[in-house]
């Protein structure tokens, strides 16, 4: 279901995030976690958000693709 790839061997702080064999964005290691950059309009609400782990990011992506707003977005709304 989910796959993460390192697009360049010298940039291990960047992971390509795939969902159902579709590239959906990049996760860049940042202070305290991973910052997500969306590649699809479905995930724009997650764009530039910081997630404490790839597991948390993957859960947020799955929720967003099902139409469920992530908790961080719900608090800001």
PyMOL commands that set and color helices and strands:
alter all, ss='L'
color gray80, all
select helices_A, chain A and resi 41-46+54-65+71-76
alter helices_A, ss='H'
color red, helices_A
select strands_A, chain A and resi 2-5+14-19+22-30+33-38+50-51
alter strands_A, ss='S'
color yellow, strands_A
deselect
rebuild
show_as cartoon
